[in-house]
């Protein structure tokens, strides 16, 4: 086929690579990104309360309040699986790797760009209802971004790559506590609990691939020590407070669910 | 970690502005390249840093995260960070991730230099 006859061609990963005469070209990973949304919309799902998500905006670390942290959790899976196999399994069975007591209700298709998952998290005896948005997903990584009211503003990237000693699976969090109350919580035990959460997740993932006693490495870097006091008003959306109120007032609302 | 597939060349603009021409793929693998370019741009001495994305081939979520850490460094030095040359696709990604609230986006270099000087 002559070039003049081809205005477009696929690049093998679903994205369309446009020729110069067909307008601006899309990058090869265009279909891996979610399309732009201003506010999240999500339907109710079985097994989770499903509150504190609909109508919320996404929050990057820029919109958060507390110190900015980059936390990296890695484990070596050896030759048990290729990076693509690891990510395919992680995406397809994501909730199964979470520690007990926490619920993740995603879309039926698993993890795809633009999906919104509803979460019920166990936080010191309290059920915190919030969600996450699938910002990016390809064959070797996927990234979840948090909405207003979540404990932290930022994203979590899950990836796998080949290392000298085998396949390395990684979860990396770039975040600030969303408001002053969460910052206090993170400072007094929250970081430790989060480290434990992702260590347990990676352990479960490794065990799925037959690694019985995986070594989990954790690296925490404080990227920015400053707190953004202009974001203290984020407390209005605090999903912990709202979840407590929703639990307390549920008997008076006849069990109806609201966001 | 995979080797970066990117080059970042630094040019001097007017009024203490440094322009970083990014060519290739922006992922977390190119953090050292970006930070070296930032230092070449004058580090704390540059008043403004403008990122030229005209020759950007590809960026993933790791690349977005890396830009956030660059933003933190720039803010620490009271520098302004701007960008131009983003395709419609990546402009939408900047809006989706709300990076556009901290990194001013311009359509071309002339507008970026004028905006950065303003």
Interface residues (C-beta under 8 A of the other chain):
Chain A: X24 X25 X26 X27 X28 X29 X30 X32 X33 X34 X35 X36 X37 X57 X58 X59 X60 X61 X62 X63 X68 X70 X135 X136 X138 X141 X143 X145 X155 X157 X159 X161 X172 X174 X223 X224
Chain B: X1 X2 X56 X57 X58 X59 X60 X61 X62 X65 X68 X69 X71 X72 X75 X76 X87 X88 X89 X90 X92 X93 X95 X96 X97 X98 X99 X101 X102
